[in-house]
Amino acid sequence: QVQLVESGGGLVQAGGSLRLSCAASRTSGSILRINNMGWYRQAPGKQRELVASIPSGGRTTYADSVKGRFTISRDNAKNTAYLEMNSLKPEDTAVYYCNVDGAIIGASMRHFNSWGQGTQVTVSS
């Protein structure tokens, strides 16, 4: 199975910055082929929404509300995605979730889609 471990959330004042990380780990003896990595967020009483995504070798996508402030990146050698968040606003307060889509290659190949446990980001005004 594929597990995702998120880190980097916390409390920050408006205008501040945070960097989230999401590392995908595999069971020994298998290889991960990661297609898309994305960050979603869910604020209290609201639906989960896409914040940013980065496919393998493709163009990044951002929610309009974060364009110009957030940057998504990935380190394929480490199976890790990052979300650099600058100029944070109180409305960015939410639980941020990482999502990874790809294939596990072992004795056979099978698709996976995994979610991280979520990390809280709180922006105070």
N, C-alpha and C positions, 0 to 999 in steps of 0.2 A: 504494500500500500504506500501511498504518498502522504506524507505529513507536512504541513506548513506551520512554520513558527514565525510569528510576527513580533516585532519589537519597535520601540521608538515613540510610542504615544506618551501623552502627559498633559500637564497644565501649562499654558503659556499666555502671555498678555497679547492683546490685539496688536498686530504689526510684527509679531515675533515669528520665529521659524521652528519647524520640527522636521525630522527626517525619519520616515518609517522604513522598516526593512521586512522582507518576507523571504524566508529561506525554505526551499523545498528539499525534503530528504527522502531517500528511497531505501527499500530493503536491500541488503547486500546481495550481490549477484545479479542485479538488474540495472538497467540503464534508463534514465529519463530522457525523453525527447519532448521538450516543452514547446508548445506552440504559442499560446497567448498567456500573458500575465496581466492581471488587472487589479485595480483597487476600487472598492465600493465603500459607501458609507451609509449609515442609517442613524438618523437623528430621532429622538423620542417622538412617537406619534406619527412618524413619516415612513414612507416606503424606502427600501434600500435602493440606492441610485449609483450608477456608474460614475466614478470620479475620473479615472484615466485607465487606459489600457495600452499595451505594447506587444504586438505580435512579433514572432521571430522574423527578422529581416523586413518588417513592414513599417508603416507609418503609425505614429502614436495618435491616440484619440483622447480628447479632454472634454469634460463637461464645460459648458459655456461659463459657468460660475467660477471656474478655477483657472481658466486660460490666462496665461501670462503670470500666474502666481505659483502654480504647481508644476513640477517636472517629474515625469516617470522615467525610470531607466532600469536596465537589467544587466546582470553579470552572468552570462551563460555558463562560464566555467564553474561558478558557485551556485548555479540554479537559484539565484536570488534576484528579487525585484526590489526597487527602492521608490519611495515617493518623497521628493523634496518639496516641502510646503513653506512658502514664504508669504509675507504680508497677510498673515492669518487674520481672519475676521471671526467675530462671535458666531456668525451663522455657519462657520465651518465645524462647529462643535458637533461631534457624532462619534459613534463607534465605527472604526475603519476596518474593513475586511479585505484580505487578499484572496484572490481567486486565480488558480492556475489550471490550465487545460493542456493536455498532451497525451503521451503514450508511455507505457511501461514496457520496456523490451527486455524479456528474459528468455525463458524457454519458448514463449510465444509473445505476441504483441497485443496489448489491450489498452483501450482508451481510458483516461481518467480525467476527472474534473473535481478539484479539491478546494475547500474553503479553509482559511485560517480561523483562529479562535476569536479574532477581533481585538483591537486595541483602542482604548478610549483617548480621544483628543478633545480637550476642553480649552476653549479660547475665552478669556475673560476680557470684558470691556474696560 
